[in-house]
């Protein structure tokens, strides 16, 4: 990491930590993982502004509303506006503020916005990658528990004879949302990594279902 990034990372982390709540699925470790994912994607995109990506990775959850909050889809816009103010106060390069705000606003699945810059595309992919794989599974069940969801339907965990409902059954969330993420990836590396991590989710689901049956 170059000197500029190294000087900004702890300042960005401090801003994020000051706004953090009690959501263990969106804690500072999540921010570190998103930045690590972004670093993998940046390797294929030397044209991307690394400082913009770094700032957006660490500040994308500056406003984090619960999954079932009625204004959840507005959280990324609120986070972008707050990040812009906080970064300006910290002396962040003014010419990069729009790019950081755009990356933050478009990262969210709930907001359903299209990222138009390579930096925003990388941040969106990096955040979605953290919803897949082993850590993604842990975050899925953690979030479902906070929302009062069951683990799986007692008799039909694969939803073979019912409509899927991930608000009632956590396992349904794999097919309802997580399985769609690789297809939304903006970068080639993001799609490749997303598909690999999704296969891990399917392998887990198969093992889970085999153990789940009451009889």
Secondary structure, 3 states (H helix, E strand, C coil): CCHHHHHHHHHHHHHHHHHCCCCHHHCHHHHHHHHHHHHHHHCCCCCCCHHHHHHHHHHCCCCCCCCCCCCHHHHHHHHHHHHHHHHHHCCCCHHHHHHHHHHHHHCCCCCCCCCCCHHHHHHHHHHHHCCCHHHHHHHHHHHHHHCCCECCCCCCCCCCCCCCCCCCECCHHHHHHHHHHHHHCCCHHHHHHHHHHHHHHHHHHHHHHHHHCCC
